[in-house]
Every structure is written in C-alpha cells, then in structure tokens.
Amino acid sequence: MAYLELNNINKTYGTGDNTSEVLSNINLKIEEGEFVAIVGFTGSGKTTLVNLINGLITPTSGEVLFKGQKVEGTSHDRGVIFQNYSLLPWLTVGQNVYVAVKEAFPKKSKKELQELVAEYIEMVNLTPAINKRPKELSGGMRQRVSVARALAMDPEMIIMDEPLGALDALTRGNLQDEILNIWSRNKRTALLITNDVDEGIYMADRIIPLRPGPKATLGPEFKIDIERPRDKTELNDNTNFKETRNAIIEYLMDIGNERKSEEREAFVLPDLAPKDFVNQFK
C-alpha cells in the first residue's frame, strides 16, 4: 500500500453546456519518505491537483487515499506550503506560526507551543524578525514564515504548491536548499508542484509531467538517479542531470506543440463581412 494514492481521479467544474473537465484519469502512487515533483505548464491544473490531495475539494469521480484512508477534508497530517504565503497580515511572524501549532497541538502548554514556534523560526533563520509583521518582510522572508508554519505542525506529508515561483533566482535557490535540509532530517513524504524542471530535478526523487488541460492527465515518470546531497555547481557536469533534463524538456515541448496544433485546428474565424459605410449613407 502506497503512502498516498490517487485512483482514477477526474475533476469537473460547471454544469450542462458550461462543464469543464480540468483533470482526467489521474493515477499516482507516492511511497513513504519519497520526494516527488509534478511539473507542468501554467494553467494545467496543478493547483486543482494539490487541493484534491489536501482535501480542500473533492474529486468528481475517483478517490484520494492517504495511508489507506479516503481523504475527506483537510488534516494536519498533510501540511501545505502555498505560493501566495497565506499569512495573517495583522499578526507577527511568531504569532502566525503560533496560531498553526496551537491548532495542531491543542494539548500542549503555552510554553511548549512557544518553544516549538521559536525552534522552527530559527530553523528558517528568521529569529531576528520574529516580532515583525508580513508587510515588513521581503517576499523571500514571507515564504520562510510559510515554510516554518507548515513544518511546525509536524505533518506526515509536505505538499508544496509552487512555493518559490514568485521569488528571485537567488532567494529561490537559497530556499530550495533550506527546504531540502529540513526535509532530510526526517525524510517526510513530500510532493512539490513546480513549473521549473531544474528545480524538480534538484529536489525530487522522480518527476512526473502534467499534460495541459482541459482533461489534464499525468505523463510518464522520470526517475532522478543522482545521489543526495546534490550540489548545484556540479549538476551541469552530471551526465544523468543533463540526460534527464533534456528528456523532460523535450517531452514538455512536444505536448506544448501538440496543444498549440489542436488549438489552431479548433479555432474557426467567424463569417463576417465589413459594413459598407460609404453606401449606407447614400
């Protein structure tokens, strides 16, 4: 039995003529302790997939299983790191994390919760900013708070919905390393949603492309046969990295071209003729 299973998942929005099938026949198995990345184009249904796994929405058909149990609603066992930080602007860094751990561990004392908050804020190097509010932080610092908040709840699985997509290259690279360092301590099961192939190869054990919608479905998996810990400066000279990267990019380009071809065939110009403005006023 896999740790996480998606069995024949379909997700449709709307009714009647306005029906849109976003995901179609999604099947996925992730083992305990595995780090999997799903890579795809913007608008391909990646966030819908995350919301199904986290229990924020339900599939139109099929089922999501976590440790053999059907996912019905959200759970502290599955911690999510969102792309847009989702911080409460009127609370400080410490308070944002405290609210989460208090909900996750209602039986712990206030002192124990404060110690937990301090531990995870230190883990993402934000102790000097513990009393600052989100508006006083950079984008990278806000995302660090989001990471600390998700991990402080001690989830059994970490789900990351393009958490680094809005950051500059340097901050993104630093946060990749921080997330990997934290993940490597206890090897929590992890799912990363990204549109960056290099990021997926650097962080994950295997990458699975998501074919663009409508009716988006998963493509073939690509295993990352590169030992951990990985060194970014050495990856460009790594044969496995180059071969895997080229294979994934080639696959994504092929399905992208296929999609464009289908859109061109489906697009028909309306049968219109210009008005005769000269003669209509005679």
Secondary structure, DSSP 8 states (H G I E B T S, - for coil): --SEEEEEEEEEES-GGG-EEEEEEEEEEE-TT-EEEEEE-TTSSHHHHHHHHHTSS--SEEEEEETTEE--S--TTEEEE-TT----TTS-HHHHHHHHHHHH-TTS-HHHHHHHHHHHHHHTT-GGGTT--GGGS-HHHHHHHHHHHHHHT--SEEEEESTTTTS-HHHHHHHHHHHHHHHHHHT-EEEEEES-HHHHHHH-SEEEEE--SSSB-B---EE----SS--HHHHTT-HHHHHHHHHHHHHHHHHHHHHHHHHHHH----------TTGGG-
